[in-house]
Amino acid sequence: MSNREFAKSLIDQIPESKLFYVISYLQGAAIPEEVPNIETLESMTELESGGGIRFTGSTEDLFTELARED
């Protein structure tokens, strides 16, 4: 019996009063994992190889810096 078949057989054994919790868990587990887009992957590779710019200040300082570059 596959894991999927076993899980389906267990669902029939769960009392109705607890089924809500199982459904909530399954909905979360069914969401596909997010995969970064190409631009993000390239940026991560750039940073890992020593390129790019790392910013370690506050969010307010970051926006000030970004505004200055325009």
Secondary structure in CASP SS format (residue, H / E / C, confidence):
PFRMAT SS
TARGET T0000
AUTHOR 0000-0000-0000
METHOD secondary structure of the structure
MODEL  1
M C 1.00
S C 1.00
N H 1.00
R H 1.00
E H 1.00
F H 1.00
A H 1.00
K H 1.00
S H 1.00
L H 1.00
I H 1.00
D C 1.00
Q C 1.00
I C 1.00
P C 1.00
E H 1.00
S H 1.00
K H 1.00
L H 1.00
F H 1.00
Y H 1.00
V H 1.00
I H 1.00
S H 1.00
Y H 1.00
L H 1.00
Q H 1.00
G H 1.00
A H 1.00
A C 1.00
I C 1.00
P C 1.00
E C 1.00
E C 1.00
V C 1.00
P C 1.00
N C 1.00
I H 1.00
E H 1.00
T H 1.00
L H 1.00
E H 1.00
S H 1.00
M H 1.00
T H 1.00
E H 1.00
L H 1.00
E H 1.00
S C 1.00
G C 1.00
G C 1.00
G C 1.00
I C 1.00
R C 1.00
F C 1.00
T C 1.00
G C 1.00
S C 1.00
T H 1.00
E H 1.00
D H 1.00
L H 1.00
F H 1.00
T H 1.00
E H 1.00
L H 1.00
A H 1.00
R H 1.00
E H 1.00
D C 1.00
END
